[in-house]
Amino acid sequence: MAYDVDLANRLREILASEPGVVEKPMFGGLAFMVAGHMAVSASGQGGLLLRVDPAETDALIVDPRASRFVMRRREIDGWLRINIDAYATDAELEEWIRHGVDYARSLPPK
């Protein structure tokens, strides 16, 4: 499955005012990098792939749209899949994106 182009465009619009955001194909989707770190991606599996502070993982997956990212049958703290669709409001998207951007900005630049 290819990533959702409309979702990628919405991410692009929301992130337009963020300094230093770079787009990069990654994990079958379109990732938005901040200071060289992935913050959020329009996932090739649908919805968002979001990088967050690993310490926030348990609190964020309380939302029924969020789940831990699974790689090689292993759940990984700090990486979330967000089941969000075209009907999500900009405010909902911005809330998720903010987690990813804030965490990426907290890391040393690459």
N, C-alpha and C positions, 0 to 999 in steps of 0.2 A: 504494500500500500504506500502510495506517495503521500507526502505531508500535505496538509490542507493549506492551499495557497491563500485562501481568504483569511484564515487564521494568521498566517505569516504576515500578510499585509496589515492586519490589525495590530500585531505585535510591533511591526515596523513603525506604524503611526504613533503608537503609545510611547515607543522608545526614541522617537525622533528628537526629543529635547534632551535626552541623556548624552552627555559628552563621551566620546571615545567608544561608541558601540560599533562593532564590526559584525557583519553577517558571514557565516561560514557553513557550508554543507557539512553535517556531522550526524552520525548515528541514523542515517536514512532520513533525516529531517533538515530543517534550516535553523541553525543555532545563532543566537545573538550573544556575542562575546563582549565582556566588559573587562578592560585591563588584561586581556589575554585569557580570561576564564569564562567558560560558558555560564551564562546566567539563566537563560530560558531558551527553549527550542519548540518550534512547531514540529511535533514528532511525526515520524514516518508511520507510527502505529496509531496515530490519531491523538488529539488533545495536545497537552503540553508535556514536555520533559523539563523539569525544573531542578536547579541545583540550589540547595539551601544549607544553612548551618546544620551539621549533623545533630547537634544538641536540640534542634527544633523539630526534628522528624516526628517524634511521637505526638507532639502537640498539633502538628499540621495534619497528620493523617486521621485526626478525629473527624475532619470534614469528609463526608462520604464520597466526594469526587476525587479525593487524594489517596494514593497508595504508594508504597515503597517501590522503587525501580528494582526490577529483578534482572540480574545478569548471571548466566550460567546456573540457573536455579537457586541463586543466592540473593536475598534482599540486601540492599545497600543503603545504609543511613546516609542522609544528605542528598539523595537523588530521589525525586518523586515523579510519578506519573499523575497528571491532573486530567481527569475525564471532563473536559469542557468542550462545549459545542458552539455552533454559530449563534445560538440564542443567548449566550452569556453576555452580560452587559460589559461595557468598557470598565466600569468600576470593579466588577468581579475580576476581570483580566488584570487590571492594574494592581489589585491586591496581591495576586499571585506573583506577578512580575516583580513587584517591589521586594519580595522575599529573595528572589534570585539575584536581582541587581545589588541589593544591600550586601548579600553574602559575597558576591564576586568582588565588590569594592573593598571588602574587609581583608581580602587576600593580597599578598605581595604581588605587584605587577610582574607579568612574565616578560 
